[in-house]
Amino acid sequence: MDPQHLELIYLIIAAAIATYATRFGGYVLITQLKNIPPRLEAALNAVPAAVLTTLVAPAFVYGGFDVAAAMLVAFVIGLRFSTLRMLLVGWLVVMVIRYLVV
């Protein structure tokens, strides 16, 4: 096997071990606490917004006009309506822009 491929395999294995070790360690840490300190609770509450931002921001910046427009429209629709409507309207905006503009 090519040494480059072997290094990549080792890197993937090491990343998997690190991921599972941090997840398991976090679980053990939380289960050992009788009361979660307020600062830790605030940090844990911020995780979903941080993850969402890391997923959405690159697509918004580098995805093109159609993706950015769909995200903005979906955001506005999402403030008022259900998630399913938001997804359908966002998808529709992308399709219309791609059909008419691109």
N, C-alpha and C positions, 0 to 999 in steps of 0.2 A: 504494500500500500504506500502511496505517495506520502512523504513526511508532512506536507502541508495539510493533507486531509486528516492525518492522524492528530495534528495539532488542533484542528477544528473540532474533531471528535472529543478530544480532551477538554477543550474550552466549553463545549456544550455540556459535558458531564459535570464539570466544575460549576458552571452556572446553575445547573439543575440542583446540585447538592447545596449550593449557597441559598438558593430560593427556598428549598424545603427546610433547611436549617433555620432560616429566619422566620418562616411561618410557624414551625414547630416551637421555636424558642419564644415567639410572641404568645402563642397559645399557653405554653407552660407559665410564662410570666403573668399573664392575665389571670389564669386560674389560681395562682398562689396569692393574689391580692384579695383581701377581704372587702376593701372599699377602693374604688378607682379614684385616684387623686383628680381634682378638677382640671389641672393642666393636662394630664394624660387624656382625660375624657374630651377636652377641647381639641387636642391634637388628633384623636381618633375620629372625632366628628368632622374634621377638615379633610380627611383622606378622600372621601368620594368626590368632593369638588376638585381636589388636586389631580386625581386620576382622570376625571372628565376633561379638565383643562389640557392635560398632556395628550389626550386623544383628539380633541377637537381643534386646538390651536394650529397644529401643523396642517391639517386639512383645510382650515379656513385660510391660512396664509398662502399655501402652495397649491391648493386644489383647483385654482382657476376661478373665473368670474361666476360660472354656473354653480359651483359648490358653495362659494361664499354667499351668493344671493339666496340659495336654498336654505342655508344655515340661518341667515337673518330672518327670512320669512318663517321658517320652522320655529325659531325662538319666539317670535311675536305670536304665532298661532299657539305655541305651547304654553304661553302665559294665560290663555283663556280656555283652551279646549283640551281634550284628552290626548294621551300619547299617540294613540293610533291615528287620530286626525292629524297630529303634528307630523308624523312620519309620512303619511300619505300626501299631505300638501307639500312637504319638502321634496319628496320624490317627484311629484308632479311638476314643481318649479324647475328642477334639474332637467327633466325630460323636455319640457317646453322650451327652455333656453337652448338646450342642445339641438333641438329640432329646428328652431327658428334662427339661431345665431351661428352656431358652429357648423 
